Amino acid sequence: MKRQTIDQAIRESVAEALPGLGDPDFDARLTSDLGLDSVQVMNMIMEIEDRLDISIPVNVLAEVHTLGQLGDQLEALKGGPS
């Protein structure tokens, strides 16, 4: 899966979680910079899972603090860069 596809799924899911945010900064921290709470993060993750037809293990989420890190983990789960 292309990184562009992963990043687009992240953008769309963030737009649903935070309407009006615009194009998110992939270096922004999910909680402190974007202001997402744990429920919003989990809803966003479920939305991304649906968009990409992937299951994201909970232990992967513990290592994710930014949208960019989330994209990196999803890329690794889907078989690396393409």
C-alpha positions as CSV (number, residue, x, y, z in Angstrom):
1,M,0.0,0.0,0.0
2,K,1.3,3.4,-0.9
3,R,2.2,5.9,1.8
4,Q,0.0,8.5,0.0
5,T,-3.0,6.2,0.5
6,I,-2.2,5.8,4.2
7,D,-1.7,9.6,4.7
8,Q,-5.0,10.3,2.9
9,A,-6.9,7.9,5.2
10,I,-5.3,9.6,8.2
11,R,-6.3,13.1,6.9
12,E,-9.9,12.0,6.2
13,S,-10.2,10.4,9.7
14,V,-8.7,13.5,11.4
15,A,-11.1,15.7,9.5
16,E,-14.0,13.7,10.8
17,A,-12.6,13.8,14.4
18,L,-11.8,17.5,14.2
19,P,-14.0,19.3,11.7
20,G,-12.6,22.6,10.6
21,L,-9.0,21.7,11.4
22,G,-7.8,21.8,7.8
23,D,-4.8,19.9,6.6
24,P,-3.2,18.4,9.7
25,D,0.4,18.7,10.6
26,F,1.8,15.1,10.7
27,D,4.4,16.2,13.3
28,A,1.6,17.3,15.6
29,R,1.1,15.2,18.8
30,L,-2.3,13.6,18.9
31,T,-3.3,14.7,22.4
32,S,-1.3,17.8,23.3
33,D,-1.2,19.5,19.9
34,L,-4.4,18.3,18.2
35,G,-6.4,18.1,21.4
36,L,-7.8,14.6,20.8
37,D,-8.9,12.8,23.9
38,S,-8.6,9.0,24.2
39,V,-12.1,8.3,22.8
40,Q,-11.5,10.5,19.8
41,V,-8.2,8.8,19.1
42,M,-9.8,5.4,19.3
43,N,-12.7,6.5,17.0
44,M,-10.1,7.9,14.5
45,I,-8.2,4.6,14.6
46,M,-11.3,2.6,14.0
47,E,-12.1,4.9,11.0
48,I,-8.6,4.4,9.6
49,E,-8.9,0.6,10.1
50,D,-12.2,0.7,8.1
51,R,-10.7,2.9,5.3
52,L,-7.6,0.8,4.9
53,D,-9.1,-2.6,5.7
54,I,-6.5,-3.2,8.4
55,S,-6.4,-4.2,12.0
56,I,-4.1,-2.1,14.1
57,P,-2.8,-3.9,17.2
58,V,-3.1,-2.1,20.5
59,N,0.6,-2.4,21.3
60,V,1.4,-0.5,18.1
61,L,-0.7,2.4,19.4
62,A,1.3,2.7,22.6
63,E,4.3,3.8,20.5
64,V,2.4,6.4,18.4
65,H,2.4,10.0,19.5
66,T,2.1,11.9,16.1
67,L,0.2,11.4,12.9
68,G,3.5,10.8,11.1
69,Q,4.4,8.0,13.6
70,L,0.9,6.5,13.0
71,G,1.5,6.6,9.2
72,D,4.9,4.9,9.7
73,Q,3.3,2.1,11.8
74,L,0.5,1.6,9.3
75,E,3.0,1.4,6.4
76,A,5.0,-1.2,8.3
77,L,1.8,-3.2,9.0
78,K,0.9,-3.1,5.3
79,G,4.2,-4.4,4.2
80,G,6.6,-1.5,4.1
81,P,7.1,1.3,1.6
82,S,5.7,0.9,-2.0
